[in-house]
Amino acid sequence: MLNVNAEIVCRLVELAQAIHVQEPVSIPEPPNSPADDWAQQMLADHADNPSTDEFRELVKDLEPDQQQEVVALLWLGRGDFTLEEWNAAIAEAQERWSPETADYLLIHPMLADHLLAGLDLHGHSCQDSNFLSPR
């Protein structure tokens, strides 16, 4: 049974999609036009990224047991555990929990897909949520 609010997970999915679509900051070749430079910088990952900040705050605002469920959803969606092993996934997440949960989640480039798959296995979907834009 999923105790973390599915709408919160859907918001995390949306933010993860926005974060992971970005490219690392690099010094680009001189642009051919100002429009080229704008396009390159639009996808650059900057330290003051509002999506990253919101993601971290949202995770920080969750109780530790809810953070652990989000991590367990990542593992479930990634195939590390089956739905029948959900309690084992939670137990593992409890053992490995740290205050840096948001950073742990963000290092996974397929985070959004894995969270969606984990939610789906629990019978939840972000398609009906106001938090997730259509893909």
N, C-alpha and C positions, 0 to 999 in steps of 0.2 A: 504494500500500500504506500502510495506517495503522500508525504506530509507537507512537503514544500509546495507553495502555491504555484500551480502550472502557469498562471499568467506572469509571474515573476520570472520563471524559467523562459518563457517566450520572450520576455523583454531582454533577458540575457542573450538569447539566441540572436535577436535583432541586433543588439550591440556587438556581439561577436562577429556577425556577418559584416558590419560596418568597419570593424577594426581589422579583420583579416583580409579584407579586399585591398587594403592599403599596401603600398610598397614601402620598403625601407627608405629612409631619407638618403639621398645621394646627391652629389654635385653633378647635375646633368650636363651633357654637351650643350654648347651655346644653342639656344632655340633658333629656329628659322623665322619664327614670328612670335609675338607676345601670346598668341592663343596657344601655341605649342608649350610654352613655359607654364602657362596657367594649368593646362591639362596635366603636365608632369607633377606639378606641385599639389594639385587637387587630391591625388592619391597617395601623397607622401605621408608617412607616419611621423607625426610630430609629437614631442614630449607633452605638449599641452592639448592633446587630442581630447575633445569633450566626450567622445564615445568611450574612450578608455577610462577617463575619469568617472563617468557615470557607471560603467561596468564595475569598477573597483568599489565605488560607494554603495552600489546596490548589493554586492556580495558582502561587503563589510556590515551592512545593516541587517543581514540575515543572522539568525541565531546559529551557533556552531553546528547544531544538529541539522539545520536546514542547509548550511554550507556543505556538510558531509553528504547530504542527499544529492546535491547538485554534482558533486564529484562522483558519487556512485552512479548517477545518470550518465555522466560522461563515459565511465567504464562500461556500463550496461550497453549503451549505444555503440561503443567501440567493439563490443563483442568479448570483452574480458570476463564478463559474467553473463549468465542467463537470468531470465526473470525469476526462475525457480531459486536462483542463488542470490536474490536481492538482499536478504538479511546478511549474507556473507559479505556482499559488496558494502553494505552500510557498516558492518563491523570493521572491515579493512579501512574504510574512509575515516572512521572514528580513531583508529590506531594511528593513522598517518596525518590527522588533521593538524593544521598550523594556522596562525593568523594570516599567512600569505596565500590563502586559498585563491583569491582572485588572480594573483600572478601565476599560480600553478595552472589554473584553468586557461589563462591567456596564452600559455606557451604551446597549446595544442591548436595547430592551424585548422583542424577539422572540427573544432569545438561545437560550432553551431549544428553541423550535421549529426554529430554524436548525441548532442542533447535532444535534438528532434527525434532521433531513432529511439533513445531511451524513453522519452515521453510517449511515443507511439506504442512501445511495448507495454506501457502502463495504461494505455487506452486514452491518452490525451493527445490533443492536436493544437497547434498554434494557428491553423488556418481560420478558425472562427474567432480568434483573439483580435482585439483592437490594437494589441501591442506589436503585432508582426505584420509588416507590409508584405503584399504578395510578391512572390519571387518569380 
